[in-house]
Amino acid sequence: MVWDSVATTYFDGSDTLQVYDLRRRVTRLRQSRGSLEKYYNDLQGSWREIDFRHPNPMECAADIQRYNTLLQEERVYIFLDGLDDRLDKIRADVLQMHPFPTIEQAYAHVRREAIRQRVMITDNNIETPRAVLASRGVKTEQPTPSSTGSLPLSNEKSGTSSKSQTSFGGTKCSHCGNLKHTREDCFKLHGYPDWWHELQARKRQDKAETSGKAATVTTESQLSFIPQGDVHLSDSGNNLPNKTIDNNAWILDSGAIDHMTYDAIDFSKTSPPRRTTIVNANGAISQVTGAGAVTLSPAISLKNTLLVPSLSYKLLSDILTKEIIGRDIQPHDFQCNTCILAKSHRTIYPLSMNKSRVPFALICSDVWGPSLVTTVSGFRWFVIFVDDCTRMTWLYLLKHKDEVLTVFQSFHMMVKTQFTSQIQVLRSDNGGEYMNQRFQDYFRIHGLLHETSCPQTPQQNGIAERKNRYILETAHALLLGAHVPNRHWVDVVATAMHLLNRMPSRVLQFKTPLQVLSSHVSLPSVLMIPP
């Protein structure tokens, strides 16, 4: 069959041409002063495609692990090679790490350095000449940092142009408009870190004490503002209320890649860990000694949770689950029916209580097209005929929209021959493919009635309209899941129609259209029924 041929060609991932194109795209990909997140996501997307089309050929468990380790190492090299030159120092640090990091760990290291540069370091091309002039005794109009390494983080008034002072690699936050960070790193949107208030207080103190003084800014002084080591709640002074956190409680962590716990008793089932180490927020590496499944409640089950004995708290990753499992909102549900009705754009269309009791007494039809992609055979349209009684659907492909009459004549004869039944009414919209004179003459000759929906009221032909939407959604899912090019949409649509005729429906009391049809008429061989 055609679909089997398509699956053999594309679904098994053996297309060497596409693998070659993906590998070439990966090797040529560069950050190019753009977003680090976009660069990393583009790499990961291409690598997922490569893994799908070129899976791990090993069979032994040890060989599989060794192959994955080498593959991770190669991808770390590719990721580091495409970074901008401003991240060269962190690139060297990653290459010297032992044990060698995975691609996720390498990205975490680089991302922290990129965020630090966005927040704490201004453009080097501007600061370096100013520092050199200050060291030579030349007075500058822009206030310079003190010897403690304090850097201005806001746009202060100065004699330099605003363009040279605020530009930072072409980035701009779409939330607050700051040119030194992007929306993903905006503190006003996501909240300020713990060290922000300390940094602001130190900056104000240095500004008051070092009026008119200047000093060169070194990398070491800039790094002094990043908190080192673990941060304890007891060290935060009076800024936080005097509360203690239960170490046995789970903490929602938006930055954790995996669920993690320090207590092996939490596991209801154990499994081999996917990684041997993790990288903490402060850059320290912790050992992973195990993994397993943790059941927090009947509704929340955490799979692939890592066992990290060095942790002080249990971390729940929302990156891994991508689900909302908790809200800091009181359970007071208030629903204003008046507001809902006031915001409605149109009234609810009443459901039709008239349903055919005999198959083929009423046929609903609709045409879809034109497709943006023309198939090899030249098809750009399709028309469906839905039986109102059984919801059995037949789909015919069209090269031109004026072929609807021809395929309806074929469908009419098929119903009379295969099911010994007569079509009585055809329901459609007011499209020209149904309202032309040839179609009306055919209705008159064969004694058929033609029902049309009122203008601007597609709900009256809702059975065919909704079926068309359902077919397209199913076909789109098949295209994405099987990684099939769009030019094969015809085969995917036919497959979707074949499946929908054999899937239970709530309208039919969870029976399939084929079952309902077989309860009314005698069916020929199932394989002979067009989808």
C-alpha positions in Angstrom: 0.0 0.0 0.0 1.0 3.6 -0.5 1.1 4.4 3.3 3.4 1.4 3.9 5.7 2.6 1.2 5.8 6.1 2.8 6.5 4.6 6.3 9.3 2.5 4.9 10.9 5.5 3.3 10.6 8.0 6.1 9.6 6.5 9.4 12.5 4.1 9.9 14.9 7.0 10.0 17.2 5.6 7.3 17.2 8.6 5.0 20.9 9.4 4.7 20.3 12.6 2.7 18.3 14.1 5.6 20.9 12.9 8.1 23.6 14.5 6.0 21.7 17.8 5.9 21.1 17.8 9.6 24.8 17.1 10.4 25.9 19.8 8.1 23.4 22.2 9.7 24.8 21.4 13.2 28.4 21.9 12.2 27.6 25.3 10.6 25.4 26.6 13.4 26.9 29.5 15.4 25.6 31.7 18.2 26.5 34.8 16.1 25.9 37.3 19.0 22.3 36.0 19.3 20.5 34.4 22.2 22.3 31.6 23.9 19.0 29.8 24.6 18.0 29.9 20.9 21.4 28.6 19.8 21.2 25.7 22.3 17.6 24.9 21.4 18.4 24.8 17.7 21.3 22.4 18.4 19.1 20.2 20.5 16.3 20.1 17.9 18.8 19.0 15.2 20.3 16.4 17.5 16.9 14.9 18.3 16.2 14.6 14.5 19.6 12.9 14.0 19.0 10.5 16.9 15.6 9.6 15.4 17.0 8.9 12.0 20.3 7.4 13.1 19.7 5.5 16.4 22.3 3.9 18.6 23.4 0.7 16.8 24.8 -1.0 19.9 23.1 -3.9 21.6 25.3 -4.6 24.7 24.4 -2.4 27.7 28.1 -1.5 28.2 28.5 -0.6 24.5 25.4 1.6 24.6 26.6 3.5 27.6 30.1 4.0 26.1 28.5 5.1 22.8 26.3 7.6 24.5 29.3 9.0 26.5 31.3 9.5 23.3 28.3 11.1 21.6 27.8 13.5 24.6 31.5 14.5 24.5 31.3 15.2 20.7 28.2 17.4 21.2 29.9 19.3 24.0 32.7 20.1 21.5 30.3 21.3 18.9 28.3 23.4 21.3 31.5 25.1 22.7 32.8 25.7 19.2 29.8 27.7 18.1 29.9 30.1 21.1 30.7 33.8 20.8 34.3 34.9 21.6 33.1 36.8 24.7 32.4 33.3 26.3 35.9 32.0 25.5 37.0 31.9 29.2 34.0 29.7 30.3 34.7 27.6 27.2 38.2 26.8 28.5 36.8 26.2 32.0 34.3 23.6 30.6 37.1 21.8 28.7 39.1 21.4 31.9 36.3 20.0 34.0 36.8 16.5 35.4 34.8 14.3 34.9 34.0 15.7 31.4 30.5 17.3 31.6 27.4 16.3 29.6 25.9 18.7 27.1 23.3 19.7 29.8 26.0 20.4 32.3 28.1 22.4 29.8 25.1 24.5 28.9 24.3 25.2 32.5 27.9 26.5 33.1 27.9 28.7 30.0 24.4 30.0 30.7 25.4 31.2 34.2 28.4 33.1 32.8 26.2 34.6 30.0 23.7 35.9 32.6 26.5 37.2 34.8 27.9 39.2 31.8 24.5 40.6 30.9 23.9 41.8 34.4 27.2 42.8 35.8 29.6 43.7 32.9 29.2 46.6 30.5 30.7 46.7 27.0 34.4 46.0 27.2 35.0 48.2 24.2 33.8 51.2 26.3 35.1 50.4 29.8 38.7 49.6 28.8 39.6 52.9 27.3 38.0 54.8 30.2 40.0 52.7 32.7 43.2 53.3 30.8 42.6 57.1 30.8 41.8 57.0 34.5 45.1 55.2 35.2 47.0 57.9 33.3 45.4 60.7 35.3 43.0 61.9 32.6 39.6 63.0 34.0 36.6 61.3 32.4 33.0 62.4 32.4 31.6 59.0 33.2 31.8 58.0 36.9 34.1 54.9 37.1 33.9 52.0 39.5 35.7 52.1 42.8 38.5 49.8 43.7 36.1 47.3 45.2 34.8 46.5 41.7 31.3 48.1 41.9 29.8 48.5 38.5 26.8 50.7 37.6 23.8 48.6 36.6 21.4 51.4 35.7 21.5 54.1 33.0 23.2 57.0 35.0 23.6 60.4 33.5 26.9 60.9 31.8 28.6 62.9 29.1 28.9 59.8 26.8 26.2 59.1 24.2 23.3 56.9 25.3 23.9 54.5 22.4 27.4 53.6 23.3 26.5 53.4 27.0 23.4 51.1 26.8 24.2 48.8 23.9 25.1 45.3 24.8 25.4 42.8 22.0 22.2 43.9 20.3 20.0 42.4 23.0 16.9 44.2 24.4 14.3 43.1 27.0 10.8 43.2 25.7 9.4 43.6 29.2 11.3 46.6 30.7 13.2 47.9 27.6 16.7 47.4 29.1 19.4 46.8 26.5 21.6 44.8 28.8 19.5 41.7 29.1 16.7 39.8 27.4 13.2 38.9 28.6 14.3 35.5 29.9 16.7 37.1 32.3 14.6 40.1 33.4 14.6 40.5 37.2 11.6 42.7 37.1 9.6 39.9 35.4 11.0 36.8 37.2 12.0 38.3 40.5 15.3 39.6 42.0 18.0 37.1 43.2 19.3 37.0 46.7 22.5 38.9 46.0 20.8 41.8 44.2 20.0 44.0 47.3 23.5 43.5 48.7 24.9 44.6 45.3 22.7 47.7 45.2 23.7 48.7 48.8 27.4 48.2 48.1 27.1 50.2 44.9 25.5 53.1 46.8 28.1 53.0 49.5 31.0 52.9 47.0 29.4 55.8 45.1 29.3 57.9 48.3 32.8 57.1 49.4 34.7 57.2 46.1 33.5 60.5 44.6 36.0 61.4 41.8 38.2 58.3 42.3 38.9 55.9 39.5 40.5 52.5 39.2 40.9 49.8 36.6 38.3 47.1 36.7 39.6 43.5 36.5 37.8 40.3 36.0 38.5 39.2 39.6 36.8 42.3 41.0 33.7 41.7 38.9 33.6 38.1 40.0 33.5 39.2 43.7 29.8 40.0 43.4 28.8 36.5 42.6 27.9 34.6 45.8 30.3 31.7 46.4 29.4 28.6 48.3 26.0 27.7 49.7 23.5 30.3 50.9 21.8 29.7 54.2 18.6 31.2 55.2 20.0 32.1 58.6 22.5 34.4 57.0 20.0 36.7 55.3 19.6 39.0 58.4 16.4 40.8 58.9 15.4 40.8 55.3 13.5 37.5 55.7 11.1 36.5 58.4 12.4 34.2 61.1 11.1 30.9 59.7 12.6 27.4 59.4 12.0 25.2 56.4 11.4 21.5 56.9 14.2 19.6 55.2 11.8 16.8 54.5 9.6 19.0 52.4 9.8 19.2 48.6 10.8 22.6 47.1 9.6 23.7 43.6 12.7 24.5 41.7 12.3 26.1 38.2 16.0 25.7 37.5 16.4 22.0 38.3 16.6 19.7 35.3 15.7 16.6 37.3 13.8 15.8 40.4 16.3 15.2 43.3 16.2 13.9 46.8 18.8 13.1 49.4 16.8 10.3 51.2 16.7 6.8 49.6 13.6 6.0 51.7 11.5 8.2 49.4 11.9 5.7 46.5 9.1 3.3 45.8 11.0 1.8 43.0 14.7 2.0 42.1 16.4 2.2 38.7 19.9 2.9 37.3 20.6 6.7 37.2 20.8 8.5 33.9 23.7 10.6 35.0 26.5 10.2 37.6 26.9 13.8 38.6 24.9 17.1 38.8 26.0 20.7 38.8 24.6 22.9 41.5 23.7 26.6 41.1 27.0 27.6 42.6 29.0 25.5 40.2 29.8 22.7 42.6 29.5 19.1 41.3 27.6 16.6 43.4 27.6 12.8 42.9 24.5 10.9 42.0 24.3 7.6 43.8 21.0 6.2 42.5 17.6 6.9 40.9 14.0 5.7 41.1 10.4 6.7 41.3 8.9 8.7 44.1 5.2 8.9 44.9 4.2 12.1 46.6 0.4 11.6 46.3 -2.0 9.4 44.3 -2.0 12.2 41.7 1.7 13.1 41.7 4.3 10.5 40.8 7.9 11.5 40.1 9.8 9.2 37.7 13.5 9.2 37.2 14.2 11.0 40.5 17.9 11.3 41.3 19.4 10.4 44.7 22.0 13.1 45.7 23.1 12.6 49.3 24.9 16.0 49.4 21.7 18.0 49.0 20.0 19.8 51.9 16.6 19.9 50.4 14.4 17.8 48.1 13.9 19.5 44.7 10.9 19.2 42.4 11.6 20.2 38.8 8.9 21.9 36.8 11.1 21.8 33.8 10.9 18.0 33.7 7.1 17.7 34.4 5.9 20.8 32.5 2.8 20.5 34.6 1.1 22.8 37.2 1.1 20.8 40.4 0.7 23.6 42.9 -0.4 27.2 43.1 -0.1 29.8 45.8 -3.8 30.7 45.5 -6.5 30.3 48.0 -9.2 27.8 46.8 -12.0 30.4 46.5 -13.7 29.8 43.1 -15.7 32.9 42.1 -17.4 32.7 38.7 -19.5 35.7 37.5 -22.1 34.4 35.0 -23.0 38.0 34.0 -19.4 38.8 33.0 -19.2 35.6 31.0 -22.4 36.4 29.1 -21.3 40.1 28.6 -18.0 39.0 27.0 -19.7 36.5 24.6 -19.5 37.5 20.9 -22.4 35.4 19.7 -25.2 33.3 21.2 -24.8 29.5 21.5 -26.1 27.8 18.4 -28.8 25.2 19.5 -28.1 21.5 18.9 -30.2 19.8 16.2 -32.5 17.2 17.6 -33.3 15.8 14.2 -31.1 12.8 13.3 -31.6 10.3 10.5 -32.7 6.8 11.6 -31.8 5.2 8.3 -28.3 5.1 6.7 -27.7 7.3 3.7 -31.0 9.2 4.1 -29.0 12.4 4.8 -25.5 12.9 3.5 -23.5 15.9 4.8 -20.7 17.2 2.5 -17.9 19.8 2.6 -14.9 20.6 0.5 -11.4 21.5 1.9 -8.7 23.3 0.0 -6.6 24.4 -1.7 -3.6 22.9 -0.1 -0.4 25.0 -0.1 1.5 21.9 -1.1 0.6 20.2 -4.3 1.1 16.4 -4.3 3.1 14.5 -6.9 -0.2 13.4 -8.4 -1.5 17.0 -8.5 -4.1 16.8 -5.7 -4.9 20.1 -3.8 -8.4 19.5 -2.6 -10.6 16.8 -1.0 -14.3 16.4 -0.4 -16.0 14.3 2.3 -19.5 12.7 2.5 -20.7 12.0 6.0 -23.7 9.7 6.7 -25.8 11.5 9.3 -27.1 8.2 10.8 -23.9 6.3 11.2 -21.3 9.1 10.9 -19.4 6.9 8.4 -17.3 9.2 6.2 -16.0 8.8 2.7 -13.2 11.0 1.4 -12.3 11.7 -2.2 -9.3 13.6 -3.5 -9.6 16.4 -6.1 -7.2 18.1 -8.5 -9.7 20.9 -9.1 -12.7 22.1 -7.2 -15.1 21.6 -10.1 -14.6 17.8 -9.8 -17.1 17.6 -6.9 -20.0 16.6 -9.1 -18.0 13.8 -10.7 -17.0 12.2 -7.4 -20.5 12.6 -6.0 -21.9 10.7 -8.9 -19.3 7.9 -8.2 -20.3 8.0 -4.5 -24.0 7.8 -5.4 -23.5 4.7 -7.5 -21.2 3.1 -4.9 -24.0 3.4 -2.2 -26.6 1.9 -4.5 -24.3 -1.0 -5.6 -22.5 -1.9 -2.3 -25.2 -1.1 0.2 -28.4 -1.4 -1.8 -29.5 2.0 -0.4 -30.7 5.3 -1.8 -29.5 8.8 -0.9 -32.4 11.1 -0.3 -30.9 14.4 0.9 -27.5 16.1 0.4 -26.6 18.9 2.8 -23.9 21.4 2.0 -23.0 25.0 2.1 -23.6 27.5 -0.7 -20.3 27.0 -2.4 -20.2 27.3 -6.2 -19.1 23.6 -6.5 -22.6 22.6 -5.2 -24.8 25.4 -6.6 -23.9 25.1 -10.3 -26.5 24.2 -12.9 -25.0 20.8 -13.6 -25.4 19.7 -10.0 -29.0 21.0 -9.8 -29.9 19.1 -12.9 -28.4 15.9 -11.4 -30.5 16.4 -8.3 -33.7 16.9 -10.4 -33.1 13.8 -12.6 -32.4 11.4 -9.6 -35.0 12.9 -7.3 -32.6 14.1 -4.6 -33.1 17.1 -2.3 -30.4 19.6 -1.7 -30.3 21.3 1.7 -28.0 24.4 2.0 -27.0 26.3 5.1 -27.9 29.9 5.5 -25.3 32.5 4.6 -22.7 33.1 7.4 -24.1 30.1 9.3 -21.7 27.2 9.0 -23.2 25.7 12.1 -26.1 24.3 10.1 -23.6 22.1 8.2 -21.6 21.5 11.4 -21.4 17.7 11.0 -19.3 18.0 7.9 -17.4 21.1 9.1 -16.3 19.5 12.4 -15.4 16.2 10.6 -13.1 18.2 8.3 -11.4 19.8 11.2 -11.0 16.5 13.0 -9.5 14.9 9.9 -6.9 17.7 9.5 -5.9 17.6 13.2 -5.4 13.9 13.1 -3.4 14.1 9.8 -1.2 16.9 11.2 -0.4 14.7 14.2 0.5 11.8 12.0 2.8 14.0 9.9 4.6 15.3 12.9 4.9 12.0 14.7 6.2 10.1 11.6 8.5 12.9 10.4 6.9 12.7 6.9 7.3 15.6 4.5 4.2 17.7 3.8 4.0 16.7 0.2 2.7 13.3 1.3 -0.4 14.9 3.1 -2.7 13.0 0.7 -1.7 9.6 2.1 -1.8 10.9 5.7 -5.3 12.3 5.2 -6.5 9.0 3.8 -4.9 7.1 6.7 -6.6 9.5 9.2 -10.0 8.9 7.5 -9.5 5.2 7.7 -8.7 5.4 11.4 -11.6 7.7 12.3 -14.1 5.4 10.7 -12.9 2.7 13.1 -12.6 4.8 16.3 -15.4 4.9 19.0 -17.4 8.1 19.1 -19.4 9.6 22.0 -22.2 10.6 19.6 -22.6 6.9 18.7 -22.5 5.7 22.4 -18.9 4.9 22.0 -19.3 2.6 19.0 -17.4 3.0 15.8 -19.1 4.3 12.6 -18.3 0.9 11.0 -20.1 -1.0 13.8 -23.2 1.2 13.5 -23.3 0.9 9.8 -23.0 -2.9 10.0 -26.0 -3.0 12.3 -28.2 -1.5 9.6 -27.0 -2.9 6.3 -25.0 -5.9 5.1 -21.3 -4.9 4.6 -19.0 -6.1 1.9 -15.4 -7.0 2.8 -14.0 -4.4 5.2 -10.9 -4.0 3.0 -13.0 -3.1 0.1 -14.7 -0.1 1.8 -13.0 3.1 0.7 -11.8 5.1 3.8 
